[in-house]
Amino acid sequence: MVITGSGRARLEDETIEVGPGDAIRVGLSLTRSFEAGSEGMEMIRIGGRKPEGQDAIRDENFWI
């Protein structure tokens, strides 16, 4: 949930604008990233338990 500021959320191939009060549920297997706007962005992020044997994979070219 975005608390203050604004920015963008990229969920797989879709990019959406987000601002205060916006909440997004992201599925476990969905590739996602968040980018703050010019005034910054404060978010509350809550995650569940990590499935056995799995971890995040970082994609340095995701926003390109």
Steps between C-alpha positions, in 0.01 A plus 500: 500500500631841406499733801651820358641613167448324171675287245458201274451129549610259231323166510637270228439701178255751650604832657251693714513834679451478878433759768381542860240243600573264210538137602621224269488127561781328315498124443799296611628415151443847348811699404463846653686818584416843642647838407449821698404824328688829532365571851573147624258232615440333835340157494396229741585159356394176663621162383404146583727212576752404236418165340752226575795506261405826328642847522482825307683534170632848420462619139725804446338569160137488616432876450688516167 
